[in-house]
Amino acid sequence: MTAFEAADDLVGSGHDFFARSLARLTLDVPAALTDPTQTAVRGDLDLDPSLWEQMDVQPLRPAAVLIPVIDRPEPGVILTQRTSHLPNHPSQIAFPGGSIDPEDASPAAAALREAQEEIGLDPQLVEPIGYIDLYLTFSGYRILPLVARVATDYAMTLNAHEVEDAFEVPLAFLMDAQNHALHSREWKGIMRRFYAMPYGDRYIWGVTAGILRNLYERIYER
C-alpha cells in the first residue's frame, strides 16, 4: 500500500466515504417521513430522549435536505448561512433544502430542487447516493437528509433572499468525533443538550450539527 492509498482510507477521505455510503445507504423512503405513528427517527432530543414526552411536536411537516459532498480525494461539504431576515432560524448554518412540495417526485427531487433554488447547484452535477436517518425537529419538521456526490466543477449562484453565504467545510473535519462538542442551552424552560462543530468563525450547531453527527454514526460506527 502506498502512502497515498493509506491516506485515502482515513475517515473523511473521498474513497472511503463514498464507498461506505454506497454500501450503507439506499434511496428507499422511510414510512416515518409521512406517518407520525412511526417512531424510528432521530432528532433534536437524541441526547435527552426522555424529554420528548414533555414536547407536543405538531404538525407533521415532511422536508428534505441535501448533504452535498464534493468528489475529491479530500472532499468538502457545502453548507449555507441563512439570511438574517428569514422567519425561521435566521443567520444559522444549514444544508440546502426545505419542505417537500406535492409536485416533487421524491424527497431526493425536493432536495435537489431546493439546492438549485437556494445556491444554483446544477442537478446534473449531483449524484444522489442515499438517505440517512430521518430527523425530527421541535417545529414539527421530519427532515430526510440526502447524501450526494457533487462534481468538482460545480458553481454556485446564491439566492440573496434566502442565503447570505455558502461555503465548504472539509468532510474530514466534520467526520472527526473530536470536533463534535457537546453544548447545552435552555429552550422554553427546558435545558437541552446538542452537538456543535465550531469551524473557524462558523458556528455549526442545532439541526445541522445533529444531522452531521447522525451521518458520522451511520457511515463510520454501524
N, CA and C atoms as a LAMMPS dump frame, in Angstrom:
ITEM: TIMESTEP
0
ITEM: NUMBER OF ATOMS
666
ITEM: BOX BOUNDS ff ff ff
-5.0000000000000000e+02 5.0000000000000000e+02
-5.0000000000000000e+02 5.0000000000000000e+02
-5.0000000000000000e+02 5.0000000000000000e+02
ITEM: ATOMS id mol type element x y z
1 1 1 N 0.853 -1.199 0
2 1 2 C 0 0 0
3 1 3 C 0.883 1.241 0
4 2 1 N 0.574 2.161 -0.91
5 2 2 C 1.345 3.393 -0.97
6 2 3 C 0.878 4.35 0.11
7 3 1 N 1.67 5.423 0.323
8 3 2 C 1.284 6.424 1.314
9 3 3 C -0.028 7.079 0.92
10 4 1 N -0.211 7.291 -0.416
11 4 2 C -1.457 7.916 -0.869
12 4 3 C -2.641 7.003 -0.594
13 5 1 N -2.5 5.699 -0.868
14 5 2 C -3.59 4.759 -0.629
15 5 3 C -3.926 4.677 0.854
16 6 1 N -2.906 4.713 1.708
17 6 2 C -3.154 4.661 3.147
18 6 3 C -3.916 5.887 3.596
19 7 1 N -3.513 7.06 3.102
20 7 2 C -4.198 8.285 3.491
21 7 3 C -5.629 8.292 2.98
22 8 1 N -5.863 7.68 1.815
23 8 2 C -7.181 7.697 1.213
24 8 3 C -8.185 6.864 1.986
25 9 1 N -7.7 5.981 2.882
26 9 2 C -8.593 5.151 3.677
27 9 3 C -8.955 5.79 5.005
28 10 1 N -8.467 7.001 5.277
29 10 2 C -8.776 7.666 6.533
30 10 3 C -10.222 8.12 6.562
31 11 1 N -10.768 8.263 7.791
32 11 2 C -12.108 8.791 7.942
33 11 3 C -12.2 10.15 7.265
34 12 1 N -13.214 10.326 6.444
35 12 2 C -13.407 11.6 5.769
36 12 3 C -12.725 11.69 4.424
37 13 1 N -11.948 10.689 4.037
38 13 2 C -11.357 10.719 2.705
39 13 3 C -12.414 10.365 1.673
40 14 1 N -12.218 10.824 0.441
41 14 2 C -13.221 10.615 -0.575
42 14 3 C -13.494 9.159 -0.877
43 15 1 N -12.43 8.388 -1.128
44 15 2 C -12.607 6.979 -1.499
45 15 3 C -13.349 6.23 -0.411
46 16 1 N -12.926 6.396 0.811
47 16 2 C -13.527 5.675 1.934
48 16 3 C -14.974 6.117 2.156
49 17 1 N -15.215 7.408 2.152
50 17 2 C -16.558 7.907 2.44
51 17 3 C -17.564 7.457 1.391
52 18 1 N -17.247 7.631 0.118
53 18 2 C -18.203 7.273 -0.917
54 18 3 C -18.418 5.76 -0.972
55 19 1 N -17.357 4.981 -0.755
56 19 2 C -17.516 3.522 -0.738
57 19 3 C -18.434 3.09 0.398
58 20 1 N -18.216 3.647 1.576
59 20 2 C -19.064 3.301 2.717
60 20 3 C -20.506 3.763 2.49
61 21 1 N -20.673 4.958 1.962
62 21 2 C -22.02 5.485 1.734
63 21 3 C -22.794 4.619 0.746
64 22 1 N -22.146 4.22 -0.346
65 22 2 C -22.808 3.389 -1.343
66 22 3 C -23.181 2.029 -0.77
67 23 1 N -22.363 1.528 0.167
68 23 2 C -22.637 0.22 0.768
69 23 3 C -23.714 0.287 1.845
70 24 1 N -23.864 1.437 2.508
71 24 2 C -24.723 1.509 3.691
72 24 3 C -26.037 2.262 3.489
73 25 1 N -26.12 3.055 2.426
74 25 2 C -27.309 3.885 2.238
75 25 3 C -28.114 3.437 1.031
76 26 1 N -29.414 3.734 1.058
77 26 2 C -30.286 3.464 -0.08
78 26 3 C -31.175 4.681 -0.309
79 27 1 N -31.896 4.646 -1.427
80 27 2 C -32.86 5.698 -1.736
81 27 3 C -34.286 5.27 -1.395
82 28 1 N -34.417 4.253 -0.548
83 28 2 C -35.734 3.849 -0.071
84 28 3 C -36.25 4.914 0.901
85 29 1 N -37.463 5.394 0.683
86 29 2 C -38.037 6.45 1.518
87 29 3 C -38.688 5.819 2.751
88 30 1 N -38.275 6.213 3.953
89 30 2 C -38.86 5.622 5.164
90 30 3 C -40.313 6.038 5.342
91 31 1 N -41.129 5.094 5.815
92 31 2 C -42.55 5.384 6.029
93 31 3 C -42.747 6.499 7.045
94 32 1 N -41.8 6.642 7.982
95 32 2 C -41.931 7.65 9.041
96 32 3 C -41.907 9.076 8.509
97 33 1 N -41.51 9.266 7.271
98 33 2 C -41.48 10.622 6.718
99 33 3 C -42.879 11.239 6.726
100 34 1 N -43.897 10.434 6.447
101 34 2 C -45.262 10.95 6.364
102 34 3 C -46.219 10.262 7.335
103 35 1 N -45.715 9.351 8.16
104 35 2 C -46.56 8.613 9.097
105 35 3 C -46.127 8.924 10.522
106 36 1 N -46.887 9.759 11.246
107 36 2 C -46.478 10.151 12.592
108 36 3 C -46.5 9.024 13.605
109 37 1 N -47.11 7.887 13.251
110 37 2 C -47.113 6.754 14.184
111 37 3 C -45.791 6.011 14.179
112 38 1 N -44.984 6.276 13.168
113 38 2 C -43.672 5.632 13.074
114 38 3 C -42.683 6.378 13.973
115 39 1 N -41.968 5.659 14.795
116 39 2 C -41.082 6.298 15.771
117 39 3 C -39.602 6.096 15.47
118 40 1 N -39.302 5.436 14.389
119 40 2 C -37.899 5.167 14.069
120 40 3 C -37.256 6.394 13.445
121 41 1 N -37.084 7.435 14.262
122 41 2 C -36.486 8.671 13.793
123 41 3 C -35.452 9.151 14.798
124 42 1 N -34.566 10.003 14.331
125 42 2 C -33.638 10.718 15.2
126 42 3 C -34.173 12.134 15.37
127 43 1 N -33.459 12.984 16.154
128 43 2 C -33.977 14.33 16.251
129 43 3 C -33.306 15.209 17.269
130 44 1 N -33.967 16.353 17.531
131 44 2 C -33.397 17.405 18.36
132 44 3 C -33.087 16.96 19.781
133 45 1 N -33.752 15.902 20.249
134 45 2 C -33.54 15.467 21.628
135 45 3 C -32.87 14.099 21.711
136 46 1 N -32.051 13.763 20.726
137 46 2 C -31.337 12.487 20.776
138 46 3 C -30.522 12.327 22.055
139 47 1 N -29.961 13.437 22.541
140 47 2 C -29.113 13.364 23.731
141 47 3 C -29.93 13.327 25.021
142 48 1 N -31.217 13.666 24.941
143 48 2 C -32.112 13.664 26.108
144 48 3 C -33.457 13.068 25.701
145 49 1 N -33.493 11.785 25.338
146 49 2 C -34.721 11.21 24.756
147 49 3 C -35.931 11.273 25.668
148 50 1 N -35.744 11.275 26.967
149 50 2 C -36.893 11.319 27.869
150 50 3 C -37.672 12.627 27.743
151 51 1 N -37.037 13.673 27.237
152 51 2 C -37.705 14.968 27.116
153 51 3 C -38.761 15 26.01
154 52 1 N -38.724 14.024 25.083
155 52 2 C -39.736 14.006 24.032
156 52 3 C -41.134 13.925 24.634
157 53 1 N -41.25 13.257 25.794
158 53 2 C -42.561 13.115 26.421
159 53 3 C -43.114 14.459 26.875
160 54 1 N -42.246 15.446 27.084
161 54 2 C -42.694 16.765 27.52
162 54 3 C -43.027 17.695 26.355
163 55 1 N -42.708 17.25 25.146
164 55 2 C -42.883 18.109 23.977
165 55 3 C -44.144 17.71 23.208
166 56 1 N -44.856 18.686 22.716
167 56 2 C -46.005 18.45 21.856
168 56 3 C -45.622 18.936 20.459
169 57 1 N -45.008 18.045 19.693
170 57 2 C -44.449 18.411 18.388
171 57 3 C -45.519 18.231 17.311
172 58 1 N -46.046 19.315 16.833
173 58 2 C -47.082 19.325 15.801
174 58 3 C -46.851 20.54 14.911
175 59 1 N -47.28 20.496 13.659
176 59 2 C -47.814 19.354 12.937
177 59 3 C -46.692 18.578 12.252
178 60 1 N -47.06 17.607 11.443
179 60 2 C -46.094 16.824 10.685
180 60 3 C -45.75 17.566 9.394
181 61 1 N -44.46 17.883 9.201
182 61 2 C -44.043 18.648 8.028
183 61 3 C -42.896 17.922 7.33
184 62 1 N -43.161 17.145 6.287
185 62 2 C -42.084 16.445 5.574
186 62 3 C -41.152 17.436 4.872
187 63 1 N -39.865 17.209 5.004
188 63 2 C -38.86 18.073 4.38
189 63 3 C -37.672 17.224 3.968
190 64 1 N -36.835 17.796 3.127
191 64 2 C -35.626 17.1 2.677
192 64 3 C -34.489 18.106 2.571
193 65 1 N -33.296 17.672 2.922
194 65 2 C -32.107 18.499 2.743
195 65 3 C -31.052 17.705 1.992
196 66 1 N -30.163 18.444 1.358
197 66 2 C -29.066 17.837 0.613
198 66 3 C -27.78 17.954 1.418
199 67 1 N -27.079 16.826 1.553
200 67 2 C -25.718 16.835 2.113
201 67 3 C -24.781 16.71 0.925
202 68 1 N -24.325 17.852 0.348
203 68 2 C -23.547 17.819 -0.888
204 68 3 C -22.055 17.631 -0.584
205 69 1 N -21.517 16.487 -0.974
206 69 2 C -20.121 16.148 -0.706
207 69 3 C -19.355 16.217 -2.023
208 70 1 N -18.353 17.086 -2.078
209 70 2 C -17.602 17.301 -3.321
210 70 3 C -16.678 16.117 -3.579
211 71 1 N -16.701 15.615 -4.798
212 71 2 C -15.978 14.401 -5.169
213 71 3 C -14.493 14.694 -5.394
214 72 1 N -13.777 14.799 -4.288
215 72 2 C -12.321 14.979 -4.322
216 72 3 C -11.672 13.949 -3.406
217 73 1 N -10.347 13.706 -3.549
218 73 2 C -9.668 12.839 -2.573
219 73 3 C -9.845 13.33 -1.141
220 74 1 N -9.893 14.657 -0.961
221 74 2 C -10.196 15.25 0.343
222 74 3 C -11.458 16.104 0.157
223 75 1 N -12.631 15.511 0.323
224 75 2 C -13.885 16.192 -0.029
225 75 3 C -14.227 17.327 0.922
226 76 1 N -15.069 18.218 0.433
227 76 2 C -15.683 19.24 1.262
228 76 3 C -17.187 19.06 1.244
229 77 1 N -17.859 19.623 2.235
230 77 2 C -19.32 19.606 2.303
231 77 3 C -19.809 21.045 2.159
232 78 1 N -20.765 21.264 1.25
233 78 2 C -21.313 22.602 1.054
234 78 3 C -22.363 22.886 2.131
235 79 1 N -22.176 23.988 2.837
236 79 2 C -23.157 24.462 3.803
237 79 3 C -23.543 25.895 3.448
238 80 1 N -24.692 26.323 3.94
239 80 2 C -25.148 27.683 3.683
240 80 3 C -25.32 28.436 4.995
241 81 1 N -25.296 29.759 4.901
242 81 2 C -25.7 30.599 6.018
243 81 3 C -26.963 31.334 5.61
244 82 1 N -28.026 31.117 6.371
245 82 2 C -29.308 31.71 6.056
246 82 3 C -29.278 33.22 6.273
247 83 1 N -30.11 33.941 5.546
248 83 2 C -30.153 35.389 5.712
249 83 3 C -30.789 35.753 7.05
250 84 1 N -30.491 36.948 7.512
251 84 2 C -30.923 37.364 8.853
252 84 3 C -32.405 37.697 8.943
253 85 1 N -33.078 37.904 7.805
254 85 2 C -34.482 38.307 7.848
255 85 3 C -35.451 37.146 7.713
256 86 1 N -34.961 35.909 7.567
257 86 2 C -35.867 34.771 7.444
258 86 3 C -36.596 34.53 8.765
259 87 1 N -37.868 34.116 8.719
260 87 2 C -38.628 33.935 9.955
261 87 3 C -38.17 32.754 10.793
262 88 1 N -37.607 31.725 10.147
263 88 2 C -37.168 30.532 10.871
264 88 3 C -35.65 30.395 10.786
265 89 1 N -35.015 30.287 11.934
266 89 2 C -33.571 30.057 12.033
267 89 3 C -32.748 31.071 11.232
268 90 1 N -32.984 32.36 11.424
269 90 2 C -32.207 33.367 10.677
270 90 3 C -30.73 33.296 11.022
271 91 1 N -29.895 33.491 10.007
272 91 2 C -28.431 33.565 10.126
273 91 3 C -27.777 32.249 10.522
274 92 1 N -28.544 31.194 10.692
275 92 2 C -27.934 29.928 11.098
276 92 3 C -27.334 29.199 9.898
277 93 1 N -26.392 28.324 10.194
278 93 2 C -25.755 27.499 9.167
279 93 3 C -26.627 26.276 8.919
280 94 1 N -26.834 25.959 7.651
281 94 2 C -27.794 24.921 7.289
282 94 3 C -27.324 24.179 6.046
283 95 1 N -28.036 23.094 5.745
284 95 2 C -27.897 22.427 4.458
285 95 3 C -28.886 23.052 3.475
286 96 1 N -28.6 23.007 2.181
287 96 2 C -29.63 23.375 1.22
288 96 3 C -30.82 22.427 1.376
289 97 1 N -32.037 22.975 1.346
290 97 2 C -33.197 22.104 1.466
291 97 3 C -34.402 22.842 1.978
292 98 1 N -35.51 22.104 2.12
293 98 2 C -36.737 22.705 2.587
294 98 3 C -37.894 21.739 2.49
295 99 1 N -39.104 22.265 2.549
296 99 2 C -40.309 21.438 2.529
297 99 3 C -40.423 20.655 1.227
298 100 1 N -41.005 19.466 1.328
299 100 2 C -41.283 18.654 0.148
300 100 3 C -42.629 19.093 -0.422
301 101 1 N -42.648 19.576 -1.658
302 101 2 C -43.867 20.058 -2.297
303 101 3 C -44.624 18.896 -2.954
304 102 1 N -45.932 19.039 -3.121
305 102 2 C -46.719 17.958 -3.742
306 102 3 C -46.202 17.56 -5.125
307 103 1 N -45.656 18.516 -5.855
308 103 2 C -45.192 18.206 -7.219
309 103 3 C -43.811 17.552 -7.253
310 104 1 N -43.124 17.475 -6.11
311 104 2 C -41.819 16.809 -6.074
312 104 3 C -41.994 15.301 -6.222
313 105 1 N -41.248 14.701 -7.126
314 105 2 C -41.378 13.27 -7.385
315 105 3 C -40.9 12.417 -6.217
316 106 1 N -40.017 12.957 -5.406
317 106 2 C -39.44 12.207 -4.293
318 106 3 C -38.763 13.194 -3.347
319 107 1 N -38.401 12.751 -2.135
320 107 2 C -37.612 13.628 -1.278
321 107 3 C -36.292 14.037 -1.929
322 108 1 N -35.679 13.126 -2.665
323 108 2 C -34.429 13.471 -3.356
324 108 3 C -34.672 14.589 -4.358
325 109 1 N -35.778 14.516 -5.091
326 109 2 C -36.107 15.567 -6.06
327 109 3 C -36.321 16.898 -5.355
328 110 1 N -36.952 16.863 -4.174
329 110 2 C -37.162 18.093 -3.414
330 110 3 C -35.842 18.691 -2.969
331 111 1 N -34.925 17.846 -2.467
332 111 2 C -33.623 18.334 -2.009
333 111 3 C -32.836 18.953 -3.161
334 112 1 N -32.87 18.308 -4.333
335 112 2 C -32.153 18.841 -5.497
336 112 3 C -32.785 20.141 -5.978
337 113 1 N -34.11 20.204 -5.958
338 113 2 C -34.795 21.437 -6.366
339 113 3 C -34.437 22.591 -5.444
340 114 1 N -34.489 22.335 -4.14
341 114 2 C -34.171 23.383 -3.179
342 114 3 C -32.718 23.84 -3.313
343 115 1 N -31.808 22.904 -3.541
344 115 2 C -30.4 23.278 -3.696
345 115 3 C -30.197 24.145 -4.926
346 116 1 N -30.928 23.844 -5.995
347 116 2 C -30.825 24.671 -7.194
348 116 3 C -31.415 26.056 -6.945
349 117 1 N -32.539 26.107 -6.209
350 117 2 C -33.177 27.395 -5.938
351 117 3 C -32.344 28.25 -4.986
352 118 1 N -31.725 27.63 -3.994
353 118 2 C -31.008 28.386 -2.963
354 118 3 C -29.599 28.786 -3.372
355 119 1 N -28.856 27.849 -3.989
356 119 2 C -27.45 28.134 -4.283
357 119 3 C -27.085 27.913 -5.747
358 120 1 N -28.083 27.65 -6.589
359 120 2 C -27.802 27.485 -8.012
360 120 3 C -27.036 26.223 -8.351
361 121 1 N -27.133 25.187 -7.523
362 121 2 C -26.404 23.949 -7.772
363 121 3 C -27.108 23.159 -8.868
364 122 1 N -26.418 22.913 -9.974
365 122 2 C -26.979 22.221 -11.122
366 122 3 C -27.239 20.753 -10.768
367 123 1 N -28.491 20.27 -10.834
368 123 2 C -28.775 18.864 -10.507
369 123 3 C -28.008 17.873 -11.374
370 124 1 N -27.618 18.299 -12.584
371 124 2 C -26.867 17.401 -13.466
372 124 3 C -25.481 17.089 -12.907
373 125 1 N -25.019 17.907 -11.966
374 125 2 C -23.698 17.696 -11.377
375 125 3 C -23.778 16.996 -10.021
376 126 1 N -24.965 16.506 -9.678
377 126 2 C -25.193 15.899 -8.367
378 126 3 C -25.648 14.457 -8.542
379 127 1 N -24.966 13.538 -7.875
380 127 2 C -25.333 12.122 -7.912
381 127 3 C -25.899 11.715 -6.546
382 128 1 N -27.204 11.504 -6.427
383 128 2 C -27.766 11.046 -5.156
384 128 3 C -27.228 9.656 -4.795
385 129 1 N -26.843 9.491 -3.533
386 129 2 C -26.336 8.205 -3.058
387 129 3 C -27.356 7.511 -2.171
388 130 1 N -27.883 8.201 -1.174
389 130 2 C -28.869 7.578 -0.307
390 130 3 C -29.229 8.469 0.866
391 131 1 N -30.282 8.07 1.555
392 131 2 C -30.763 8.83 2.703
393 131 3 C -30.135 8.31 3.997
394 132 1 N -29.928 9.225 4.949
395 132 2 C -29.588 8.803 6.298
396 132 3 C -30.842 8.941 7.16
397 133 1 N -30.678 8.804 8.474
398 133 2 C -31.814 8.744 9.383
399 133 3 C -32.696 9.99 9.309
400 134 1 N -34.005 9.776 9.324
401 134 2 C -34.965 10.855 9.41
402 134 3 C -34.726 11.656 10.687
403 135 1 N -34.875 12.971 10.6
404 135 2 C -34.555 13.854 11.724
405 135 3 C -35.781 14.68 12.087
406 136 1 N -36.256 14.55 13.324
407 136 2 C -37.431 15.265 13.802
408 136 3 C -37.007 16.505 14.569
409 137 1 N -37.603 17.656 14.212
410 137 2 C -37.276 18.917 14.873
411 137 3 C -38.413 19.35 15.804
412 138 1 N -38.09 20.282 16.715
413 138 2 C -39.101 20.815 17.617
414 138 3 C -40.267 21.452 16.862
415 139 1 N -39.988 22.029 15.716
416 139 2 C -41.017 22.734 14.959
417 139 3 C -41.901 21.801 14.14
418 140 1 N -41.675 20.497 14.263
419 140 2 C -42.542 19.538 13.608
420 140 3 C -42.073 19.048 12.257
421 141 1 N -40.902 19.49 11.805
422 141 2 C -40.38 19.006 10.531
423 141 3 C -39.793 17.603 10.698
424 142 1 N -40.105 16.737 9.758
425 142 2 C -39.438 15.443 9.644
426 142 3 C -38.525 15.562 8.425
427 143 1 N -37.252 15.725 8.688
428 143 2 C -36.291 16.043 7.629
429 143 3 C -35.586 14.764 7.184
430 144 1 N -35.616 14.508 5.881
431 144 2 C -34.904 13.367 5.326
432 144 3 C -33.651 13.88 4.619
433 145 1 N -32.451 13.646 5.186
434 145 2 C -31.213 14.133 4.567
435 145 3 C -30.737 13.182 3.465
436 146 1 N -30.386 13.752 2.338
437 146 2 C -29.896 13.001 1.186
438 146 3 C -28.397 13.236 1.022
439 147 1 N -27.621 12.166 1.099
440 147 2 C -26.187 12.252 0.83
441 147 3 C -25.983 12.179 -0.674
442 148 1 N -25.165 13.082 -1.219
443 148 2 C -24.959 13.11 -2.664
444 148 3 C -23.518 13.476 -2.985
445 149 1 N -23.064 12.94 -4.104
446 149 2 C -21.729 13.252 -4.623
447 149 3 C -21.851 14.387 -5.638
448 150 1 N -21.03 15.428 -5.466
449 150 2 C -21.093 16.605 -6.325
450 150 3 C -19.815 16.711 -7.149
451 151 1 N -19.968 16.961 -8.438
452 151 2 C -18.812 17.089 -9.328
453 151 3 C -17.954 18.281 -8.921
454 152 1 N -16.665 18.158 -9.16
455 152 2 C -15.729 19.2 -8.722
456 152 3 C -15.893 20.506 -9.486
457 153 1 N -16.51 20.466 -10.656
458 153 2 C -16.654 21.697 -11.444
459 153 3 C -17.976 22.41 -11.166
460 154 1 N -18.552 22.145 -10.005
461 154 2 C -19.805 22.802 -9.662
462 154 3 C -19.583 24.312 -9.507
463 155 1 N -20.667 25.054 -9.662
464 155 2 C -20.646 26.5 -9.43
465 155 3 C -21.898 26.869 -8.641
466 156 1 N -21.852 28.002 -7.957
467 156 2 C -22.997 28.427 -7.147
468 156 3 C -23.422 29.842 -7.514
469 157 1 N -24.727 30.064 -7.495
470 157 2 C -25.32 31.384 -7.603
471 157 3 C -26.325 31.496 -6.471
472 158 1 N -26.056 32.369 -5.503
473 158 2 C -26.863 32.403 -4.285
474 158 3 C -28.159 33.16 -4.488
475 159 1 N -29.224 32.63 -3.903
476 159 2 C -30.499 33.32 -3.823
477 159 3 C -30.418 34.278 -2.643
478 160 1 N -30.268 35.562 -2.91
479 160 2 C -29.996 36.536 -1.851
480 160 3 C -31.136 36.665 -0.853
481 161 1 N -32.334 36.245 -1.238
482 161 2 C -33.462 36.323 -0.305
483 161 3 C -33.331 35.275 0.805
484 162 1 N -32.724 34.126 0.485
485 162 2 C -32.669 33.022 1.435
486 162 3 C -31.268 32.761 1.987
487 163 1 N -30.246 33.019 1.185
488 163 2 C -28.894 32.589 1.539
489 163 3 C -27.942 33.781 1.536
490 164 1 N -27.328 34 2.677
491 164 2 C -26.342 35.076 2.791
492 164 3 C -24.976 34.636 2.297
493 165 1 N -24.646 33.361 2.516
494 165 2 C -23.325 32.857 2.142
495 165 3 C -23.422 31.352 1.964
496 166 1 N -22.502 30.793 1.19
497 166 2 C -22.353 29.352 1.035
498 166 3 C -20.86 29.053 0.99
499 167 1 N -20.468 27.95 1.589
500 167 2 C -19.05 27.669 1.764
501 167 3 C -18.835 26.171 1.953
502 168 1 N -17.584 25.757 1.826
503 168 2 C -17.225 24.358 2.041
504 168 3 C -16.555 24.184 3.398
505 169 1 N -16.832 23.063 4.042
506 169 2 C -16.119 22.631 5.241
507 169 3 C -15.538 21.259 4.937
508 170 1 N -14.269 20.996 5.267
509 170 2 C -13.692 19.69 4.974
510 170 3 C -14.496 18.554 5.612
511 171 1 N -14.803 17.54 4.828
512 171 2 C -15.519 16.382 5.348
513 171 3 C -14.754 15.74 6.499
514 172 1 N -13.426 15.696 6.389
515 172 2 C -12.626 15.077 7.442
516 172 3 C -12.818 15.782 8.778
517 173 1 N -12.979 17.104 8.752
518 173 2 C -13.242 17.84 9.99
519 173 3 C -14.598 17.46 10.558
520 174 1 N -15.616 17.419 9.706
521 174 2 C -16.971 17.144 10.164
522 174 3 C -17.14 15.702 10.629
523 175 1 N -16.358 14.782 10.097
524 175 2 C -16.468 13.379 10.469
525 175 3 C -15.479 12.973 11.558
526 176 1 N -14.815 13.934 12.163
527 176 2 C -13.918 13.674 13.285
528 176 3 C -14.699 13.881 14.579
529 177 1 N -14.948 12.809 15.323
530 177 2 C -15.769 12.896 16.532
531 177 3 C -15.178 13.85 17.558
532 178 1 N -13.872 14.1 17.503
533 178 2 C -13.268 15.035 18.447
534 178 3 C -13.751 16.472 18.206
535 179 1 N -14.306 16.722 17.025
536 179 2 C -14.832 18.058 16.722
537 179 3 C -16.319 18.19 17.024
538 180 1 N -16.923 17.147 17.594
539 180 2 C -18.348 17.15 17.92
540 180 3 C -18.502 17.541 19.385
541 181 1 N -18.531 18.834 19.64
542 181 2 C -18.606 19.328 21.018
543 181 3 C -20.036 19.234 21.532
544 182 1 N -20.177 18.944 22.822
545 182 2 C -21.485 18.917 23.46
546 182 3 C -21.719 20.247 24.17
547 183 1 N -22.771 20.954 23.782
548 183 2 C -23.147 22.205 24.407
549 183 3 C -24.543 22.059 25.004
550 184 1 N -24.951 23.009 25.825
551 184 2 C -26.292 22.979 26.403
552 184 3 C -26.866 24.388 26.413
553 185 1 N -28.194 24.456 26.386
554 185 2 C -28.881 25.741 26.36
555 185 3 C -30.321 25.537 26.837
556 186 1 N -30.853 26.546 27.539
557 186 2 C -32.247 26.465 27.955
558 186 3 C -33.149 26.887 26.806
559 187 1 N -34.169 26.106 26.566
560 187 2 C -35.118 26.39 25.487
561 187 3 C -36.523 26.156 26.001
562 188 1 N -37.32 27.232 26.086
563 188 2 C -38.692 27.163 26.576
564 188 3 C -38.774 26.453 27.927
565 189 1 N -37.847 26.806 28.805
566 189 2 C -37.85 26.256 30.149
567 189 3 C -37.238 24.889 30.284
568 190 1 N -36.732 24.337 29.185
569 190 2 C -36.124 23.003 29.203
570 190 3 C -34.645 23.127 28.887
571 191 1 N -33.796 22.56 29.732
572 191 2 C -32.371 22.532 29.447
573 191 3 C -32.085 21.356 28.531
574 192 1 N -31.611 21.662 27.344
575 192 2 C -31.331 20.598 26.382
576 192 3 C -29.878 20.633 25.958
577 193 1 N -29.386 19.465 25.593
578 193 2 C -28.014 19.33 25.099
579 193 3 C -28.042 19.146 23.583
580 194 1 N -26.961 19.574 22.945
581 194 2 C -26.908 19.463 21.499
582 194 3 C -25.457 19.454 21.051
583 195 1 N -25.246 18.972 19.832
584 195 2 C -23.91 18.978 19.247
585 195 3 C -23.621 20.329 18.591
586 196 1 N -22.366 20.727 18.656
587 196 2 C -21.884 21.907 17.947
588 196 3 C -20.522 21.582 17.357
589 197 1 N -20.248 22.128 16.183
590 197 2 C -18.998 21.864 15.481
591 197 3 C -18.408 23.188 15.004
592 198 1 N -17.883 23.994 15.926
593 198 2 C -17.312 25.286 15.52
594 198 3 C -16.175 25.088 14.523
595 199 1 N -16.229 25.848 13.434
596 199 2 C -15.191 25.752 12.399
597 199 3 C -14.765 27.164 12.034
598 200 1 N -13.588 27.581 12.514
599 200 2 C -13.158 28.952 12.305
600 200 3 C -14.156 29.891 12.953
601 201 1 N -14.676 30.846 12.184
602 201 2 C -15.679 31.758 12.729
603 201 3 C -17.101 31.282 12.441
604 202 1 N -17.243 30.03 11.998
605 202 2 C -18.563 29.459 11.733
606 202 3 C -18.991 28.606 12.925
607 203 1 N -20.23 28.802 13.36
608 203 2 C -20.763 28.024 14.477
609 203 3 C -21.846 27.092 13.944
610 204 1 N -21.451 25.844 13.718
611 204 2 C -22.365 24.827 13.187
612 204 3 C -23.006 24.125 14.377
613 205 1 N -24.33 24.22 14.504
614 205 2 C -24.977 23.634 15.672
615 205 3 C -26.418 23.283 15.325
616 206 1 N -27.177 22.843 16.335
617 206 2 C -28.582 22.566 16.152
618 206 3 C -28.846 21.441 15.175
619 207 1 N -29.854 21.627 14.313
620 207 2 C -30.256 20.583 13.382
621 207 3 C -29.106 20.182 12.469
622 208 1 N -28.356 21.154 11.968
623 208 2 C -27.254 20.855 11.045
624 208 3 C -26.201 19.981 11.705
625 209 1 N -25.783 20.342 12.911
626 209 2 C -24.795 19.528 13.62
627 209 3 C -25.372 18.166 13.985
628 210 1 N -26.662 18.131 14.352
629 210 2 C -27.282 16.848 14.673
630 210 3 C -27.302 15.909 13.486
631 211 1 N -27.625 16.431 12.305
632 211 2 C -27.619 15.605 11.097
633 211 3 C -26.207 15.145 10.769
634 212 1 N -25.219 16.022 10.923
635 212 2 C -23.834 15.629 10.661
636 212 3 C -23.376 14.537 11.63
637 213 1 N -23.781 14.644 12.89
638 213 2 C -23.453 13.594 13.852
639 213 3 C -24.108 12.277 13.441
640 214 1 N -25.373 12.323 12.998
641 214 2 C -26.035 11.114 12.532
642 214 3 C -25.323 10.52 11.315
643 215 1 N -24.843 11.395 10.424
644 215 2 C -24.082 10.921 9.26
645 215 3 C -22.834 10.182 9.711
646 216 1 N -22.108 10.762 10.658
647 216 2 C -20.902 10.115 11.191
648 216 3 C -21.239 8.732 11.749
649 217 1 N -22.294 8.655 12.549
650 217 2 C -22.648 7.379 13.178
651 217 3 C -23.083 6.357 12.131
652 218 1 N -23.825 6.817 11.138
653 218 2 C -24.335 5.904 10.113
654 218 3 C -23.217 5.369 9.216
655 219 1 N -22.268 6.207 8.873
656 219 2 C -21.234 5.804 7.923
657 219 3 C -20.044 5.139 8.615
658 220 1 N -19.691 5.575 9.805
659 220 2 C -18.45 5.105 10.411
660 220 3 C -18.616 4.251 11.667
661 221 1 N -19.809 4.222 12.279
662 221 2 C -19.939 3.481 13.525
663 221 3 C -20.782 2.226 13.398
664 222 1 N -21.667 2.155 12.43
665 222 2 C -22.544 0.983 12.34
666 222 3 C -21.906 -0.142 11.543
